[in-house]
Amino acid sequence: MPPGEHDNGVRLDRWLWATRFFKTRTDATNAIRAGHVLLNDRRTRPAKSVCCDDVLRIRRRTVLYTVTICDPIDKRVSPQLAAQAYVEDPMSIQRRGALRQQLRLQPQPVRGSKGKPDKKERRQLQQIRYVGGGE
């Protein structure tokens, strides 16, 4: 039997870890249990076997991936080989690109201070507190 083929598939959490969607198997398991990973549009459990042509919807923070499994690998491989184990839906790629562009256009949050207030800032804060609180 060739190294990529399996009779009964590979555990879902192991496949997600091997294809580098999650850094650890524990992260993959937690995401599956939380409902962030859907197998053929259904919630599933981490030990569920996945095979070729299964469709996964993987949500990581604000990004949603829709992928079809091509190779049920169970060992962690290089990112180039991991990317060959699945085919991402063109609409998924387009949505991620639009989201990336949208996030790029948003203004970055401005941090007002850099730690503890200095003497001048403390005096200004005290003035605000005493003026506002004395009435």
N, C-alpha and C positions, 0 to 999 in steps of 0.2 A: 504494500500500500504506500503511495507517495506521501511525503511528510505533511502536505497541506490537506489531505483528505481524511475524513472521519466518518465512521458509520452512523453515529448518533449525534454528531455535532459537538459544539464546545459550549461550556457554561457562558452565559451572557456576561457576567461580571468579569470573567477572565478575558473574553474577547474585547470588551471595552478597554480593559487595562492594556492588552497586547497591542491594540491599534492606537494607543496613546490618546484616547479621549479623556482618560482620567489618569492621574499620576500614580495612584495606588489602587489595589483591588478593593480596599476598604472604602475609598471615595466612590468607586463605581457601585459597590453594594449599597451604600447610603443613598446615592442618587436613584437607584432602581427602586429601593423601598419607599423613597419620598415621592415617587411617581414622575420623576424627571426623565425617565427613559421608558418609552412605549415600544413594545414589540408587536408589529402588525396592528398598530393603533389600539393596543390593549395594555393595561398594566400587567406586570408579570413579576416574577421573583428572580433573585440573582442566580439561582441554580438552574434556571430554564435553559435548555439546549437550543442553540441557534444553528441554522444551516444556511446554505447558499440560498439566495433570493428572498431571505427574510428582510423586512423593512423596519428600520429603527428610527424613532424620533427622539433625539437627544437634546435636552435643554440644559445649557450651561450658562448660568447667570442670565443675560438678556439674549444670548445667541441660541438659535434653534437650528439643529442639523437634521436633515432627512437623508438617510443613507440606506443603500441596499448592500447586503453582505455578499461579497464575491468569493472570499476565501476565509473559512472559519479557522483562523490561526489561534493557537493557545499559548504561544511563547512570545515574549516581548521582543520585537525586532526593531530595526532602524526605522526612522520616520518615513524614508522613501519606500521601504517594503510595507510598512503599516498602511500607507496611503493606497497601496495597490490591493489591499484586502477588502476595500469597499468602493462603491460608486456613489458620489453625492448627487442628489437631485439638482437639476439646473435651477429650479425655482428657489431651492435652499441657498445656493450660491448667490443668487441675485438678491435675496432678502438680506443675507449677511453683508453684502456689499453696500446695500442701501442703508442698513443700520450703521455700518462703519462710517459712511459719509455723513449721516445724521449726527453721530457722536462727535465727529471731527468739527462740525459747524457749531456745536454748542459752545458757549463761553466756558472757559475754565474757571473753577471756583477760586476766588481771591481770598487769601488768608490775611486777616487783618493784622495779627501780631505774630511775633516770632518767639513765643515763650512767655515768661513772666514779664509783667509791665515794669518799665524802668521808673525812676523817680518822678519824671514829668507826667507820665501816663497815670501813675498812682494818684498824683495830685488832681489831675483832671477827673478821674473816677470818683475821688472823694468829694469834689465840688458838685458833681452830678448827683451823688447820693444825698448830700446834705441839702442842696437846693430843692431836690424833688421830694425828700422825706420830711422837711420841716414845715410844710404847708398843711 
